Amino acid sequence: MVGDNPFHNISHLSQDRARARGNATKQPECAADLVMLSLENGANGFMFSVSDTTLSILREIREREAIEHLSLYAIVPYAYEYVRVATQVGGVTGLIAKVAKEITMSRSAGTIAMGLGAVIRSNPLSLMKTYLSYEISRVKSSAGKKANLISLMLHEVVTDMALALDLDWLFRSYIDFTLRRGLTPGFNTGNFTYFVDKFKTWNLDLDKIAIAAPFNKIGFQMIPSKIACEKTLDSLLQPIVIAISILAAGYLKPTEAIGYIAALPNIKGVAIGVSRESHARETFRLFHKELNG
């Protein structure tokens, strides 16, 4: 899958690397060009945080009549955007008011009704479902009827905080909600081993979900350790993991990363961010050949 970090000018290796990319990939047309080129060379999916930037990219791909060729994995909430907005509208209170207004103004009557009921009851579960329904509606509205939305994934900030706070009820409710919407429950985590251990402790079915977690040959962002993550991956009964950070934020070249990834068990897919045409062409051609050959 195509990852969206370059489209947000994000680099987990250094800010200098992100600034060096410039703003070209943030333009919907340029980003869509990269996604389309990636498709031509072996990609078949797009993993993205739901933001104004990525929704614009989805609209551009839909207009080019290529959206049906992509499996979409949407990550919510886009934490960085909400932090930025919060600083502009008076903190958390202002952010809540802004999001509530956007939900109310959305075209989804069901979402509005659910949201009003949640506010009246001050029910956190209903509020969560209202917000998730809103984000799903944003994706579907931008991508169109032919879009293939596979999974709604919780951002790692929410996932890992909920793990730390032992909020098993949140995970249970989230899984139930997404399954009822016909989507695969997904979780983006920076603590893969801890995540799997918690789900086993809570007797939550790992077979029904998708997990996006870092895997690369140098152990970059693999917490608590490369060995521990590999051992946990091997313990799974079927492929449910989408490997991210496989190039270690650009530290590794695709030719250096592919051997390690191809040898891992229980990997369902990989997400790779590309910022130039040569990256899209060479990277996805290589991974498509090695992982499907």
C-alpha positions as CSV (number, residue, x, y, z in Angstrom):
1,M,0.0,0.0,0.0
2,V,1.0,3.6,-0.5
3,G,1.5,5.4,2.8
4,D,0.6,9.0,3.2
5,N,3.4,10.5,5.4
6,P,5.2,12.2,2.5
7,F,1.9,13.8,1.5
8,H,1.8,15.5,5.0
9,N,5.5,16.3,4.8
10,I,6.1,14.0,7.8
11,S,9.4,12.2,8.3
12,H,10.0,10.1,11.5
13,L,13.7,10.3,10.9
14,S,14.2,14.1,10.9
15,Q,12.5,17.4,10.2
16,D,15.3,18.3,7.9
17,R,14.3,15.4,5.7
18,A,10.7,16.5,5.7
19,R,11.6,20.1,4.8
20,A,13.9,18.9,2.0
21,R,10.9,17.3,0.2
22,G,9.2,20.7,-0.2
23,N,5.5,21.1,-0.6
24,A,5.0,19.5,-4.0
25,T,3.7,16.2,-2.6
26,K,1.1,18.1,-0.5
27,Q,-0.7,19.2,-3.7
28,P,-3.5,16.7,-4.4
29,E,-2.7,16.5,-8.1
30,C,1.0,15.6,-7.5
31,A,0.1,13.2,-4.7
32,A,-2.5,11.5,-6.9
33,D,0.1,11.2,-9.6
34,L,2.3,9.3,-7.2
35,V,-0.5,7.0,-6.1
36,M,-1.4,6.3,-9.7
37,L,2.2,5.5,-10.6
38,S,2.5,3.2,-7.6
39,L,-0.7,1.4,-8.8
40,E,0.9,0.9,-12.2
41,N,3.9,-0.7,-10.5
42,G,2.3,-3.1,-8.1
43,A,0.6,-1.2,-5.3
44,N,-3.1,-2.0,-4.6
45,G,-3.9,0.0,-1.5
46,F,-3.7,3.4,0.2
47,M,-3.2,3.8,4.0
48,F,-3.9,7.3,5.1
49,S,-4.9,9.5,8.0
50,V,-8.2,11.2,7.4
51,S,-7.4,14.8,6.8
52,D,-8.3,17.6,4.4
53,T,-5.1,16.7,2.5
54,T,-5.9,13.1,2.0
55,L,-9.5,13.6,1.3
56,S,-8.5,15.9,-1.5
57,I,-6.2,13.2,-2.9
58,L,-9.1,10.7,-2.8
59,R,-11.3,13.1,-4.7
60,E,-8.6,13.6,-7.3
61,I,-8.2,9.8,-7.7
62,R,-11.9,9.3,-8.0
63,E,-12.1,11.9,-10.7
64,R,-9.5,9.9,-12.6
65,E,-11.7,6.9,-12.3
66,A,-9.1,4.8,-10.5
67,I,-10.5,4.7,-7.0
68,E,-12.0,1.3,-7.4
69,H,-8.5,-0.2,-7.8
70,L,-7.5,0.8,-4.3
71,S,-8.1,-0.9,-1.0
72,L,-8.5,1.9,1.5
73,Y,-7.2,1.8,5.0
74,A,-8.3,5.0,6.8
75,I,-6.6,6.1,10.1
76,V,-8.5,8.2,12.6
77,P,-8.2,10.7,14.2
78,Y,-5.5,12.6,12.4
79,A,-3.9,13.7,15.7
80,Y,-1.5,16.2,14.3
81,E,-4.2,18.2,12.5
82,Y,-6.4,18.2,15.6
83,V,-3.5,19.5,17.7
84,R,-2.9,22.2,15.2
85,V,-6.6,23.2,15.1
86,A,-6.8,23.2,18.9
87,T,-4.0,25.8,19.1
88,Q,-6.0,28.0,16.7
89,V,-9.5,27.8,18.3
90,G,-8.8,28.0,22.0
91,G,-7.6,24.6,23.1
92,V,-9.6,21.4,23.7
93,T,-12.9,23.1,24.3
94,G,-12.7,25.1,21.1
95,L,-11.7,21.9,19.2
96,I,-14.7,20.0,20.5
97,A,-17.0,22.9,19.5
98,K,-15.5,23.0,16.0
99,V,-15.8,19.3,15.4
100,A,-19.3,19.2,16.8
101,K,-20.3,22.0,14.4
102,E,-18.8,20.1,11.5
103,I,-20.7,17.0,12.4
104,T,-23.9,18.9,12.7
105,M,-23.3,20.5,9.3
106,S,-22.5,17.2,7.7
107,R,-25.0,15.7,5.3
108,S,-25.4,12.5,7.2
109,A,-28.8,12.6,9.0
110,G,-28.0,9.5,10.9
111,T,-24.7,10.9,12.2
112,I,-26.4,14.1,13.3
113,A,-29.2,12.3,15.2
114,M,-26.7,10.0,16.8
115,G,-24.5,13.0,17.8
116,L,-27.4,15.0,19.3
117,G,-28.4,11.9,21.3
118,A,-24.8,11.5,22.5
119,V,-24.6,15.1,23.7
120,I,-27.9,14.9,25.5
121,R,-26.9,11.7,27.3
122,S,-23.2,12.6,27.7
123,N,-22.4,9.0,26.7
124,P,-18.8,8.5,25.8
125,L,-19.5,5.4,23.7
126,S,-22.2,7.2,21.7
127,L,-19.9,10.2,21.2
128,M,-17.2,7.9,19.9
129,K,-19.6,6.2,17.5
130,T,-20.8,9.6,16.3
131,Y,-17.3,10.8,15.6
132,L,-16.4,7.5,13.8
133,S,-19.6,7.7,11.7
134,Y,-18.6,11.2,10.8
135,E,-15.1,10.2,9.7
136,I,-16.5,7.3,7.6
137,S,-18.9,9.6,5.9
138,R,-16.1,12.0,5.0
139,V,-14.1,9.2,3.4
140,K,-17.0,7.8,1.5
141,S,-18.1,11.3,0.4
142,S,-14.7,12.1,-1.0
143,A,-13.9,8.6,-2.5
144,G,-17.3,8.0,-4.0
145,K,-19.6,5.0,-4.3
146,K,-17.0,2.8,-6.1
147,A,-14.5,3.1,-3.3
148,N,-13.4,0.0,-1.4
149,L,-13.0,1.1,2.2
150,I,-11.5,-2.0,3.9
151,S,-10.6,-0.8,7.4
152,L,-11.0,2.0,9.8
153,M,-7.9,2.1,12.0
154,L,-7.4,3.9,15.3
155,H,-4.4,6.2,15.3
156,E,-1.5,5.1,17.5
157,V,-1.9,8.0,19.8
158,V,-5.3,6.8,20.8
159,T,-4.5,3.1,20.6
160,D,-1.4,3.2,22.8
161,M,-3.0,5.6,25.3
162,A,-6.0,3.3,25.6
163,L,-3.7,0.3,26.1
164,A,-1.8,2.2,28.9
165,L,-5.1,3.1,30.6
166,D,-6.4,-0.5,30.3
167,L,-9.5,0.6,28.4
168,D,-10.7,-2.8,27.2
169,W,-14.2,-1.4,26.9
170,L,-13.1,1.1,24.3
171,F,-11.5,-1.7,22.1
172,R,-14.5,-3.9,22.5
173,S,-16.9,-1.1,21.5
174,Y,-14.7,0.0,18.6
175,I,-14.4,-3.6,17.2
176,D,-18.2,-4.1,17.5
177,F,-18.9,-0.8,15.8
178,T,-16.6,-1.2,12.9
179,L,-17.7,-4.8,12.3
180,R,-21.3,-3.7,12.2
181,R,-20.4,-1.1,9.6
182,G,-18.9,-3.9,7.4
183,L,-15.3,-2.8,8.1
184,T,-12.2,-4.5,9.5
185,P,-11.4,-3.1,12.9
186,G,-7.8,-1.7,12.6
187,F,-5.3,-0.4,15.1
188,N,-2.1,1.5,14.4
189,T,0.3,0.9,17.3
190,G,3.9,1.7,18.3
191,N,3.8,-1.0,21.0
192,F,3.1,-4.2,19.0
193,T,4.0,-6.8,21.6
194,Y,2.2,-5.0,24.4
195,F,-0.9,-4.6,22.1
196,V,-1.0,-8.4,21.3
197,D,-0.4,-9.4,24.9
198,K,-3.3,-7.1,26.1
199,F,-5.7,-8.5,23.5
200,K,-4.9,-12.0,24.6
201,T,-5.4,-11.0,28.3
202,W,-8.7,-9.5,27.4
203,N,-9.8,-12.5,25.3
204,L,-10.3,-10.3,22.3
205,D,-10.2,-12.1,19.0
206,L,-7.1,-11.1,17.1
207,D,-8.3,-12.9,13.9
208,K,-10.9,-10.2,13.3
209,I,-8.6,-7.2,13.3
210,A,-5.8,-5.6,11.4
211,I,-2.7,-4.2,13.1
212,A,-0.3,-1.6,11.6
213,A,3.0,-1.7,13.4
214,P,6.7,-1.0,12.6
215,F,8.9,-3.8,11.2
216,N,12.3,-3.3,9.6
217,K,15.7,-4.9,9.7
218,I,17.3,-2.4,12.0
219,G,14.6,-2.4,14.6
220,F,13.6,1.3,14.2
221,Q,10.5,2.1,16.3
222,M,10.1,-1.6,17.1
223,I,9.1,-1.5,20.8
224,P,10.1,-3.1,23.2
225,S,12.7,-4.6,20.9
226,K,13.2,-6.1,17.4
227,I,13.5,-9.6,18.9
228,A,10.3,-9.3,21.0
229,C,8.2,-8.0,18.1
230,E,9.4,-10.8,15.9
231,K,8.6,-13.4,18.5
232,T,5.1,-11.9,19.0
233,L,4.5,-11.9,15.2
234,D,5.5,-15.5,15.0
235,S,2.9,-16.4,17.7
236,L,-0.1,-15.2,15.6
237,L,-2.3,-17.8,14.0
238,Q,-2.8,-15.9,10.7
239,P,-1.6,-12.9,8.8
240,I,-3.2,-9.8,10.4
241,V,-0.3,-7.4,10.5
242,I,0.5,-4.5,8.1
243,A,4.1,-3.6,8.3
244,I,4.9,0.1,8.4
245,S,8.2,2.0,8.7
246,I,9.8,-0.9,6.7
247,L,12.3,1.6,5.3
248,A,13.1,3.0,8.7
249,A,11.9,6.4,7.7
250,G,14.2,6.4,4.7
251,Y,17.3,5.1,6.5
252,L,17.1,1.9,4.5
253,K,16.9,1.5,0.8
254,P,14.2,-0.7,-0.6
255,T,16.8,-3.3,-1.7
256,E,18.1,-3.4,1.8
257,A,14.6,-3.8,3.4
258,I,12.9,-6.3,1.1
259,G,14.7,-9.4,2.3
260,Y,13.8,-8.9,5.9
261,I,10.2,-8.2,5.2
262,A,9.8,-11.1,2.8
263,A,11.0,-13.5,5.4
264,L,8.6,-12.4,8.2
265,P,5.6,-14.7,9.0
266,N,2.0,-13.4,9.3
267,I,2.5,-10.2,7.4
268,K,-0.7,-9.2,5.6
269,G,0.7,-6.3,3.7
270,V,3.1,-3.4,3.8
271,A,2.6,0.4,3.6
272,I,5.4,2.5,2.0
273,G,5.5,6.2,1.6
274,V,6.9,7.6,-1.6
275,S,7.8,11.2,-2.4
276,R,9.2,11.0,-6.0
277,E,8.2,9.3,-9.2
278,S,11.4,7.2,-9.2
279,H,10.5,6.1,-5.6
280,A,7.0,5.0,-6.6
281,R,8.2,3.2,-9.7
282,E,11.2,1.3,-8.3
283,T,9.9,0.6,-4.8
284,F,6.6,-0.9,-5.7
285,R,7.9,-2.8,-8.6
286,L,10.5,-4.4,-6.4
287,F,8.1,-5.2,-3.5
288,H,5.5,-6.5,-5.9
289,K,8.0,-8.9,-7.5
290,E,9.5,-10.1,-4.3
291,L,6.4,-10.5,-2.2
292,N,4.2,-12.0,-4.9
293,G,6.8,-13.9,-7.0
